[in-house]
Amino acid sequence: MGEPMDRGSKKWQGLMLPEHVEMLKEAEREQYRKEKPILDEQEWDEIGQKLMEALETGESVCVTYYNGFDFTTIPLLVKDVDDQRKVLHGRGAATKESCTLSFSSLIDVQ
């Protein structure tokens, strides 16, 4: 009577070629893709001010960036703001891993 909706597709996956299974997974990912917002000049100015303040004080900030499908927020210690290359260099506040983010992927800094 009440089988889950995806039961039919899972039942047939064993008979599909791996390429077809991957295409179905990609189509599902695309369904949930978020669009990157377009920031205005005032928002860019605020982001720049917050990054420079974090660089000067050595305090960590939460950086939200667009990863191609969705938004990711990470705590980051800002190490360098490279205006020429338009990138932000930092280190994860919790993980201590190096991180480089393009200015064009930035959405917000808190």
Secondary structure, DSSP 4 states (H G I P E B T S, - for coil): ----TTHHHHHHHTTS-HHHHHHHHHHHHHHTPPPPPPP-HHHHHHHHHHHHHHHHH--EEEEEEE-SSSEEEEEEEEEEEETTTTEEEEEETTT--EEEEEGGGEEEE-
